[in-house]
Amino acid sequence: MPTVYLPPKQVRRAQACAEQRQAANSDPNRPNHNADTDPVRNMMWEFRGALGELATAHYLGLAWTGEHEAGQPDVGGYIEVRTTQPSYRLAIVDKDLATHRPTIPYVSAAWDGNTENVVITLRGWHTLGHLAEIMTPQVKNGHRFYTVETKDLRPMKALK
């Protein structure tokens, strides 16, 4: 599994993106308003997500298209990235299934939470349609989502 080191300048870029997303999520008039009432937790999710997207863009040599445009695919205009803690699996939510084509690639990225030396591990990828066939339903804190084991993903070099 490839790892991507993000230098401090890129980490600040991801932080700025996370702050923009958090501000947008906090707007009750926004159509996709995030119902999560814990802004600290939500900010960490946004930051972690931005780091994974940026690392994936660097690894693939593509533009980070999700940086400023909400609702756009995260990388290259056609790839979605989901970033979790290393011990977690690729996570998908109902919104993904409702709003994305089955052919869109989903990348699983992991971040250990270290902000001094940010390294993202790219665990693999697969198309949403395939993931929908093999995912396992989960519920945590009243939130429904689905997970896919890392062993069921294709290697990143197959996406490159």
Backbone as JSON Lines, residues from 0, in Angstrom:
{"i":0,"aa":"M","n":[0.84,-1.18,0.0],"ca":[0.0,0.0,0.0],"c":[0.88,1.25,0.0]}
{"i":1,"aa":"P","n":[0.64,2.14,-0.93],"ca":[1.46,3.35,-0.98],"c":[1.15,4.3,0.18]}
{"i":2,"aa":"T","n":[2.17,5.04,0.58],"ca":[1.99,6.1,1.57],"c":[2.41,7.41,0.94]}
{"i":3,"aa":"V","n":[1.75,8.47,1.35],"ca":[2.03,9.81,0.83],"c":[2.31,10.73,2.0]}
{"i":4,"aa":"Y","n":[3.47,11.36,1.99],"ca":[3.83,12.36,3.0],"c":[3.32,13.72,2.53]}
{"i":5,"aa":"L","n":[2.63,14.43,3.4],"ca":[2.17,15.78,3.08],"c":[2.98,16.79,3.88]}
{"i":6,"aa":"P","n":[3.75,17.65,3.19],"ca":[4.54,18.66,3.9],"c":[3.63,19.69,4.56]}
{"i":7,"aa":"P","n":[4.15,20.47,5.51],"ca":[3.34,21.44,6.25],"c":[2.51,22.37,5.37]}
{"i":8,"aa":"K","n":[3.04,22.83,4.26],"ca":[2.28,23.72,3.38],"c":[1.01,23.03,2.87]}
{"i":9,"aa":"Q","n":[1.11,21.75,2.53],"ca":[-0.05,21.01,2.04],"c":[-1.04,20.71,3.18]}
{"i":10,"aa":"V","n":[-0.51,20.48,4.37],"ca":[-1.39,20.27,5.53],"c":[-2.19,21.54,5.8]}
{"i":11,"aa":"R","n":[-1.55,22.7,5.69],"ca":[-2.27,23.97,5.87],"c":[-3.35,24.14,4.79]}
{"i":12,"aa":"R","n":[-3.05,23.71,3.58],"ca":[-4.03,23.77,2.49],"c":[-5.25,22.9,2.84]}
{"i":13,"aa":"A","n":[-5.0,21.7,3.34],"ca":[-6.09,20.81,3.75],"c":[-6.88,21.42,4.91]}
{"i":14,"aa":"Q","n":[-6.19,22.06,5.84],"ca":[-6.86,22.71,6.98],"c":[-7.77,23.83,6.5]}
{"i":15,"aa":"A","n":[-7.3,24.63,5.55],"ca":[-8.12,25.73,5.01],"c":[-9.37,25.17,4.33]}
{"i":16,"aa":"C","n":[-9.22,24.08,3.6],"ca":[-10.36,23.45,2.95],"c":[-11.35,22.94,4.01]}
{"i":17,"aa":"A","n":[-10.84,22.3,5.05],"ca":[-11.69,21.78,6.11],"c":[-12.47,22.91,6.79]}
{"i":18,"aa":"E","n":[-11.82,24.04,7.0],"ca":[-12.5,25.18,7.62],"c":[-13.62,25.7,6.72]}
{"i":19,"aa":"Q","n":[-13.38,25.76,5.41],"ca":[-14.43,26.17,4.47],"c":[-15.61,25.19,4.52]}
{"i":20,"aa":"R","n":[-15.3,23.91,4.52],"ca":[-16.35,22.89,4.56],"c":[-17.15,22.97,5.87]}
{"i":21,"aa":"Q","n":[-16.43,23.17,6.95],"ca":[-17.1,23.25,8.25],"c":[-18.04,24.45,8.29]}
{"i":22,"aa":"A","n":[-17.61,25.58,7.76],"ca":[-18.47,26.77,7.71],"c":[-19.71,26.48,6.88]}
{"i":23,"aa":"A","n":[-19.53,25.81,5.75],"ca":[-20.67,25.47,4.9],"c":[-21.6,24.48,5.6]}
{"i":24,"aa":"N","n":[-21.02,23.5,6.3],"ca":[-21.84,22.51,7.02],"c":[-22.65,23.15,8.13]}
{"i":25,"aa":"S","n":[-22.14,24.23,8.69],"ca":[-22.82,24.89,9.81],"c":[-23.97,25.78,9.36]}
{"i":26,"aa":"D","n":[-24.09,26.02,8.06],"ca":[-25.14,26.88,7.53],"c":[-26.45,26.11,7.46]}
{"i":27,"aa":"P","n":[-27.44,26.45,8.3],"ca":[-28.7,25.7,8.31],"c":[-29.5,25.86,7.01]}
{"i":28,"aa":"N","n":[-29.17,26.85,6.19],"ca":[-29.87,27.05,4.93],"c":[-29.27,26.26,3.77]}
{"i":29,"aa":"R","n":[-28.15,25.61,4.02],"ca":[-27.49,24.82,2.98],"c":[-28.28,23.54,2.72]}
{"i":30,"aa":"P","n":[-28.49,23.19,1.44],"ca":[-29.28,21.99,1.13],"c":[-28.73,20.71,1.75]}
{"i":31,"aa":"N","n":[-27.42,20.53,1.77],"ca":[-26.82,19.34,2.36],"c":[-26.29,19.62,3.76]}
{"i":32,"aa":"H","n":[-27.02,20.39,4.54],"ca":[-26.63,20.74,5.9],"c":[-26.3,19.48,6.69]}
{"i":33,"aa":"N","n":[-25.15,19.48,7.36],"ca":[-24.73,18.34,8.16],"c":[-25.44,18.4,9.51]}
{"i":34,"aa":"A","n":[-26.16,17.35,9.8],"ca":[-26.94,17.33,11.05],"c":[-26.09,17.04,12.28]}
{"i":35,"aa":"D","n":[-24.82,16.72,12.11],"ca":[-23.94,16.43,13.25],"c":[-23.83,17.69,14.11]}
{"i":36,"aa":"T","n":[-24.16,17.57,15.37],"ca":[-24.19,18.73,16.25],"c":[-22.87,18.96,16.99]}
{"i":37,"aa":"D","n":[-21.87,18.13,16.74],"ca":[-20.58,18.28,17.4],"c":[-19.59,18.91,16.42]}
{"i":38,"aa":"P","n":[-19.42,20.23,16.47],"ca":[-18.56,20.89,15.48],"c":[-17.09,20.47,15.57]}
{"i":39,"aa":"V","n":[-16.61,20.1,16.74],"ca":[-15.22,19.67,16.87],"c":[-15.02,18.34,16.15]}
{"i":40,"aa":"R","n":[-15.92,17.4,16.38],"ca":[-15.84,16.11,15.7],"c":[-16.0,16.28,14.2]}
{"i":41,"aa":"N","n":[-16.95,17.1,13.79],"ca":[-17.18,17.3,12.37],"c":[-15.96,17.96,11.71]}
{"i":42,"aa":"M","n":[-15.33,18.9,12.4],"ca":[-14.14,19.56,11.85],"c":[-13.02,18.54,11.65]}
{"i":43,"aa":"M","n":[-12.87,17.61,12.58],"ca":[-11.84,16.57,12.44],"c":[-12.15,15.68,11.23]}
{"i":44,"aa":"W","n":[-13.42,15.36,11.02],"ca":[-13.81,14.56,9.84],"c":[-13.47,15.31,8.57]}
{"i":45,"aa":"E","n":[-13.77,16.6,8.55],"ca":[-13.49,17.39,7.35],"c":[-11.99,17.47,7.08]}
{"i":46,"aa":"F","n":[-11.2,17.68,8.13],"ca":[-9.75,17.77,7.99],"c":[-9.18,16.44,7.51]}
{"i":47,"aa":"R","n":[-9.59,15.36,8.16],"ca":[-9.12,14.04,7.77],"c":[-9.49,13.75,6.31]}
{"i":48,"aa":"G","n":[-10.69,14.09,5.92],"ca":[-11.12,13.88,4.54],"c":[-10.29,14.67,3.54]}
{"i":49,"aa":"A","n":[-10.04,15.93,3.87],"ca":[-9.24,16.79,2.99],"c":[-7.82,16.24,2.84]}
{"i":50,"aa":"L","n":[-7.23,15.75,3.93],"ca":[-5.88,15.17,3.85],"c":[-5.86,13.97,2.91]}
{"i":51,"aa":"G","n":[-6.83,13.1,3.04],"ca":[-6.88,11.91,2.18],"c":[-7.08,12.25,0.72]}
{"i":52,"aa":"E","n":[-7.93,13.23,0.46],"ca":[-8.16,13.66,-0.92],"c":[-6.89,14.25,-1.53]}
{"i":53,"aa":"L","n":[-6.24,15.11,-0.78],"ca":[-5.02,15.76,-1.27],"c":[-3.92,14.72,-1.51]}
{"i":54,"aa":"A","n":[-3.77,13.77,-0.6],"ca":[-2.76,12.72,-0.77],"c":[-3.07,11.87,-2.0]}
{"i":55,"aa":"T","n":[-4.32,11.56,-2.22],"ca":[-4.71,10.77,-3.39],"c":[-4.41,11.54,-4.67]}
{"i":56,"aa":"A","n":[-4.73,12.82,-4.68],"ca":[-4.45,13.65,-5.86],"c":[-2.95,13.67,-6.15]}
{"i":57,"aa":"H","n":[-2.13,13.83,-5.12],"ca":[-0.68,13.82,-5.3],"c":[-0.2,12.48,-5.85]}
{"i":58,"aa":"Y","n":[-0.67,11.4,-5.27],"ca":[-0.24,10.08,-5.69],"c":[-0.6,9.8,-7.15]}
{"i":59,"aa":"L","n":[-1.81,10.19,-7.55],"ca":[-2.27,9.92,-8.91],"c":[-1.82,10.98,-9.91]}
{"i":60,"aa":"G","n":[-1.27,12.1,-9.42],"ca":[-0.86,13.17,-10.32],"c":[-2.04,13.89,-10.95]}
{"i":61,"aa":"L","n":[-3.13,13.99,-10.2],"ca":[-4.35,14.63,-10.68],"c":[-4.68,15.85,-9.83]}
{"i":62,"aa":"A","n":[-5.58,16.65,-10.31],"ca":[-6.02,17.84,-9.57],"c":[-6.92,17.43,-8.4]}
{"i":63,"aa":"W","n":[-6.81,18.2,-7.32],"ca":[-7.71,18.03,-6.17],"c":[-8.97,18.83,-6.49]}
{"i":64,"aa":"T","n":[-9.93,18.21,-7.14],"ca":[-11.11,18.91,-7.63],"c":[-12.15,19.16,-6.55]}
{"i":65,"aa":"G","n":[-12.06,18.51,-5.42],"ca":[-13.01,18.72,-4.34],"c":[-12.62,19.82,-3.38]}
{"i":66,"aa":"E","n":[-11.51,20.48,-3.65],"ca":[-11.0,21.48,-2.7],"c":[-11.94,22.66,-2.52]}
{"i":67,"aa":"H","n":[-12.51,23.16,-3.6],"ca":[-13.34,24.37,-3.51],"c":[-14.78,24.18,-3.95]}
{"i":68,"aa":"E","n":[-15.08,23.08,-4.57],"ca":[-16.42,22.86,-5.11],"c":[-17.15,21.76,-4.35]}
{"i":69,"aa":"A","n":[-18.11,22.14,-3.54],"ca":[-18.91,21.15,-2.82],"c":[-19.71,20.32,-3.81]}
{"i":70,"aa":"G","n":[-19.78,19.04,-3.57],"ca":[-20.56,18.17,-4.43],"c":[-19.82,17.65,-5.65]}
{"i":71,"aa":"Q","n":[-18.6,18.1,-5.86],"ca":[-17.79,17.62,-6.98],"c":[-17.0,16.39,-6.53]}
{"i":72,"aa":"P","n":[-16.71,15.48,-7.47],"ca":[-15.81,14.38,-7.08],"c":[-14.49,14.95,-6.55]}
{"i":73,"aa":"D","n":[-13.87,14.23,-5.64],"ca":[-12.73,14.75,-4.88],"c":[-11.45,14.93,-5.69]}
{"i":74,"aa":"V","n":[-11.17,14.0,-6.59],"ca":[-9.89,14.01,-7.3],"c":[-10.11,13.8,-8.79]}
{"i":75,"aa":"G","n":[-9.48,14.66,-9.59],"ca":[-9.51,14.5,-11.04],"c":[-10.87,14.65,-11.67]}
{"i":76,"aa":"G","n":[-11.85,15.06,-10.89],"ca":[-13.21,15.22,-11.41],"c":[-13.98,13.92,-11.54]}
{"i":77,"aa":"Y","n":[-13.38,12.78,-11.09],"ca":[-14.09,11.5,-11.25],"c":[-13.77,10.47,-10.16]}
{"i":78,"aa":"I","n":[-13.05,10.84,-9.12],"ca":[-12.68,9.89,-8.06],"c":[-13.15,10.43,-6.71]}
{"i":79,"aa":"E","n":[-13.76,9.57,-5.91],"ca":[-14.16,9.89,-4.54],"c":[-13.16,9.26,-3.58]}
{"i":80,"aa":"V","n":[-12.87,9.94,-2.48],"ca":[-11.93,9.44,-1.48],"c":[-12.63,9.43,-0.13]}
{"i":81,"aa":"R","n":[-12.47,8.34,0.6],"ca":[-12.98,8.24,1.95],"c":[-11.8,7.97,2.88]}
{"i":82,"aa":"T","n":[-11.59,8.86,3.85],"ca":[-10.45,8.76,4.75],"c":[-10.94,8.41,6.15]}
{"i":83,"aa":"T","n":[-10.33,7.38,6.72],"ca":[-10.69,6.93,8.07],"c":[-9.42,6.77,8.89]}
{"i":84,"aa":"Q","n":[-9.61,6.33,10.12],"ca":[-8.48,5.96,10.95],"c":[-7.94,4.63,10.43]}
{"i":85,"aa":"P","n":[-6.67,4.33,10.69],"ca":[-6.08,3.09,10.14],"c":[-6.82,1.81,10.5]}
{"i":86,"aa":"S","n":[-7.43,1.75,11.67],"ca":[-8.09,0.5,12.07],"c":[-9.47,0.33,11.44]}
{"i":87,"aa":"Y","n":[-9.98,1.35,10.76],"ca":[-11.31,1.28,10.17],"c":[-11.26,0.84,8.73]}
{"i":88,"aa":"R","n":[-12.43,0.51,8.19],"ca":[-12.56,0.07,6.8],"c":[-13.07,1.22,5.95]}
{"i":89,"aa":"L","n":[-13.1,0.98,4.63],"ca":[-13.71,1.94,3.72],"c":[-15.18,2.09,4.11]}
{"i":90,"aa":"A","n":[-15.63,3.31,4.28],"ca":[-17.01,3.56,4.69],"c":[-17.77,4.28,3.58]}
{"i":91,"aa":"I","n":[-19.0,3.84,3.37],"ca":[-19.89,4.41,2.36],"c":[-21.21,4.72,3.05]}
{"i":92,"aa":"V","n":[-21.85,5.82,2.64],"ca":[-23.14,6.19,3.22],"c":[-24.21,6.17,2.12]}
{"i":93,"aa":"D","n":[-25.47,6.2,2.53],"ca":[-26.58,6.15,1.58],"c":[-26.49,7.28,0.54]}
{"i":94,"aa":"K","n":[-26.02,8.45,0.97],"ca":[-25.9,9.58,0.05],"c":[-24.96,9.23,-1.12]}
{"i":95,"aa":"D","n":[-23.88,8.5,-0.84],"ca":[-22.97,8.07,-1.9],"c":[-23.72,7.25,-2.94]}
{"i":96,"aa":"L","n":[-24.5,6.3,-2.47],"ca":[-25.23,5.41,-3.37],"c":[-26.3,6.15,-4.16]}
{"i":97,"aa":"A","n":[-26.86,7.19,-3.56],"ca":[-27.94,7.94,-4.22],"c":[-27.43,8.98,-5.22]}
{"i":98,"aa":"T","n":[-26.2,9.46,-5.03],"ca":[-25.75,10.6,-5.83],"c":[-24.6,10.29,-6.8]}
{"i":99,"aa":"H","n":[-24.01,9.11,-6.73],"ca":[-22.86,8.8,-7.6],"c":[-23.14,7.62,-8.51]}
{"i":100,"aa":"R","n":[-22.54,7.67,-9.68],"ca":[-22.66,6.57,-10.65],"c":[-21.96,5.32,-10.11]}
{"i":101,"aa":"P","n":[-22.43,4.15,-10.49],"ca":[-21.79,2.92,-10.05],"c":[-20.35,2.76,-10.56]}
{"i":102,"aa":"T","n":[-19.99,3.48,-11.61],"ca":[-18.64,3.34,-12.2],"c":[-17.6,4.23,-11.54]}
{"i":103,"aa":"I","n":[-18.0,5.1,-10.61],"ca":[-17.04,6.02,-9.99],"c":[-16.13,5.26,-9.03]}
{"i":104,"aa":"P","n":[-14.81,5.49,-9.14],"ca":[-13.88,4.83,-8.21],"c":[-13.94,5.49,-6.82]}
{"i":105,"aa":"Y","n":[-13.89,4.66,-5.8],"ca":[-13.8,5.1,-4.41],"c":[-12.46,4.63,-3.86]}
{"i":106,"aa":"V","n":[-11.68,5.56,-3.33],"ca":[-10.38,5.26,-2.74],"c":[-10.51,5.22,-1.23]}
{"i":107,"aa":"S","n":[-9.88,4.24,-0.61],"ca":[-9.82,4.14,0.85],"c":[-8.47,4.65,1.32]}
{"i":108,"aa":"A","n":[-8.48,5.72,2.11],"ca":[-7.26,6.31,2.65],"c":[-7.31,6.23,4.17]}
{"i":109,"aa":"A","n":[-6.13,6.21,4.79],"ca":[-6.06,6.15,6.25],"c":[-5.07,7.18,6.77]}
{"i":110,"aa":"W","n":[-5.45,7.82,7.88],"ca":[-4.58,8.8,8.55],"c":[-4.55,8.45,10.03]}
{"i":111,"aa":"D","n":[-3.35,8.43,10.6],"ca":[-3.2,8.02,12.0],"c":[-3.43,9.16,13.0]}
{"i":112,"aa":"G","n":[-3.71,10.35,12.52],"ca":[-3.99,11.47,13.41],"c":[-2.78,12.31,13.76]}
{"i":113,"aa":"N","n":[-1.6,11.92,13.33],"ca":[-0.39,12.67,13.61],"c":[-0.38,13.95,12.76]}
{"i":114,"aa":"T","n":[-0.33,15.1,13.41],"ca":[-0.34,16.37,12.68],"c":[1.06,16.94,12.47]}
{"i":115,"aa":"E","n":[2.06,16.36,13.12],"ca":[3.44,16.83,12.97],"c":[4.08,16.27,11.69]}
{"i":116,"aa":"N","n":[3.79,15.04,11.41],"ca":[4.38,14.34,10.28],"c":[3.25,13.59,9.58]}
{"i":117,"aa":"V","n":[2.53,14.28,8.7],"ca":[1.31,13.72,8.12],"c":[1.66,12.74,6.99]}
{"i":118,"aa":"V","n":[1.3,11.49,7.23],"ca":[1.47,10.44,6.24],"c":[0.11,9.78,6.05]}
{"i":119,"aa":"I","n":[-0.31,9.69,4.81],"ca":[-1.58,9.06,4.46],"c":[-1.28,7.74,3.76]}
{"i":120,"aa":"T","n":[-1.93,6.68,4.19],"ca":[-1.8,5.38,3.54],"c":[-3.0,5.2,2.61]}
{"i":121,"aa":"L","n":[-2.71,4.9,1.36],"ca":[-3.77,4.64,0.38],"c":[-3.96,3.13,0.3]}
{"i":122,"aa":"R","n":[-5.07,2.66,0.87],"ca":[-5.28,1.22,1.05],"c":[-5.78,0.51,-0.19]}
{"i":123,"aa":"G","n":[-6.41,1.24,-1.11],"ca":[-6.92,0.61,-2.31],"c":[-8.17,1.31,-2.79]}
{"i":124,"aa":"W","n":[-8.79,0.73,-3.8],"ca":[-9.96,1.36,-4.4],"c":[-10.84,0.3,-5.08]}
{"i":125,"aa":"H","n":[-12.03,0.71,-5.4],"ca":[-12.91,-0.08,-6.27],"c":[-14.06,0.82,-6.7]}
{"i":126,"aa":"T","n":[-14.8,0.37,-7.69],"ca":[-15.94,1.16,-8.17],"c":[-17.09,1.05,-7.17]}
{"i":127,"aa":"L","n":[-17.91,2.08,-7.12],"ca":[-19.03,2.1,-6.19],"c":[-19.97,0.93,-6.45]}
{"i":128,"aa":"G","n":[-20.19,0.61,-7.72],"ca":[-21.09,-0.52,-8.04],"c":[-20.6,-1.82,-7.44]}
{"i":129,"aa":"H","n":[-19.3,-2.08,-7.53],"ca":[-18.76,-3.3,-6.94],"c":[-18.83,-3.24,-5.42]}
{"i":130,"aa":"L","n":[-18.49,-2.09,-4.86],"ca":[-18.54,-1.94,-3.41],"c":[-19.96,-2.18,-2.88]}
{"i":131,"aa":"A","n":[-20.97,-1.73,-3.62],"ca":[-22.36,-1.91,-3.2],"c":[-22.73,-3.39,-3.11]}
{"i":132,"aa":"E","n":[-22.07,-4.22,-3.9],"ca":[-22.35,-5.65,-3.89],"c":[-21.73,-6.37,-2.7]}
{"i":133,"aa":"I","n":[-20.66,-5.82,-2.14],"ca":[-19.93,-6.55,-1.09],"c":[-19.91,-5.84,0.27]}
{"i":134,"aa":"M","n":[-20.53,-4.67,0.37],"ca":[-20.45,-3.9,1.62],"c":[-21.32,-4.51,2.71]}
{"i":135,"aa":"T","n":[-20.94,-4.21,3.95],"ca":[-21.64,-4.71,5.13],"c":[-22.31,-3.55,5.84]}
{"i":136,"aa":"P","n":[-23.63,-3.65,6.12],"ca":[-24.31,-2.55,6.82],"c":[-23.84,-2.42,8.27]}
{"i":137,"aa":"Q","n":[-23.76,-1.17,8.73],"ca":[-23.33,-0.85,10.09],"c":[-24.23,0.27,10.63]}
{"i":138,"aa":"V","n":[-24.31,0.37,11.95],"ca":[-24.97,1.5,12.61],"c":[-24.1,1.9,13.79]}
{"i":139,"aa":"K","n":[-23.79,3.2,13.88],"ca":[-23.0,3.7,15.01],"c":[-23.56,5.06,15.39]}
{"i":140,"aa":"N","n":[-23.89,5.22,16.66],"ca":[-24.45,6.48,17.17],"c":[-25.65,6.94,16.35]}
{"i":141,"aa":"G","n":[-26.46,6.0,15.92],"ca":[-27.66,6.32,15.16],"c":[-27.42,6.61,13.69]}
{"i":142,"aa":"H","n":[-26.17,6.53,13.23],"ca":[-25.84,6.78,11.83],"c":[-25.68,5.44,11.1]}
{"i":143,"aa":"R","n":[-26.39,5.29,9.99],"ca":[-26.27,4.08,9.18],"c":[-25.21,4.31,8.1]}
{"i":144,"aa":"F","n":[-24.37,3.31,7.91],"ca":[-23.34,3.37,6.87],"c":[-22.97,1.94,6.51]}
{"i":145,"aa":"Y","n":[-22.06,1.8,5.56],"ca":[-21.64,0.49,5.08],"c":[-20.12,0.44,5.06]}
{"i":146,"aa":"T","n":[-19.56,-0.73,5.27],"ca":[-18.11,-0.86,5.25],"c":[-17.67,-1.95,4.28]}
{"i":147,"aa":"V","n":[-16.44,-1.78,3.81],"ca":[-15.81,-2.77,2.92],"c":[-14.41,-3.02,3.47]}
{"i":148,"aa":"E","n":[-14.04,-4.27,3.57],"ca":[-12.72,-4.66,4.07],"c":[-11.63,-4.26,3.08]}
{"i":149,"aa":"T","n":[-10.48,-3.88,3.6],"ca":[-9.34,-3.5,2.76],"c":[-8.94,-4.63,1.82]}
{"i":150,"aa":"K","n":[-9.02,-5.87,2.25],"ca":[-8.63,-7.01,1.42],"c":[-9.49,-7.14,0.16]}
{"i":151,"aa":"D","n":[-10.66,-6.52,0.15],"ca":[-11.56,-6.59,-0.99],"c":[-11.37,-5.45,-1.98]}
{"i":152,"aa":"L","n":[-10.36,-4.6,-1.75],"ca":[-10.1,-3.46,-2.64],"c":[-9.01,-3.81,-3.64]}
{"i":153,"aa":"R","n":[-9.03,-3.11,-4.74],"ca":[-7.98,-3.26,-5.75],"c":[-6.78,-2.4,-5.35]}
{"i":154,"aa":"P","n":[-5.56,-2.79,-5.75],"ca":[-4.39,-2.0,-5.4],"c":[-4.41,-0.64,-6.1]}
{"i":155,"aa":"M","n":[-3.82,0.35,-5.45],"ca":[-3.8,1.71,-6.0],"c":[-3.12,1.77,-7.36]}
{"i":156,"aa":"K","n":[-2.1,0.95,-7.59],"ca":[-1.41,0.99,-8.87],"c":[-2.35,0.65,-10.03]}
{"i":157,"aa":"A","n":[-3.44,-0.07,-9.75],"ca":[-4.42,-0.39,-10.79],"c":[-5.26,0.83,-11.17]}
{"i":158,"aa":"L","n":[-5.29,1.84,-10.31],"ca":[-6.04,3.07,-10.62],"c":[-5.14,4.08,-11.32]}
{"i":159,"aa":"K","n":[-3.85,3.98,-11.05],"ca":[-2.89,4.91,-11.6],"c":[-2.74,4.63,-13.09]}
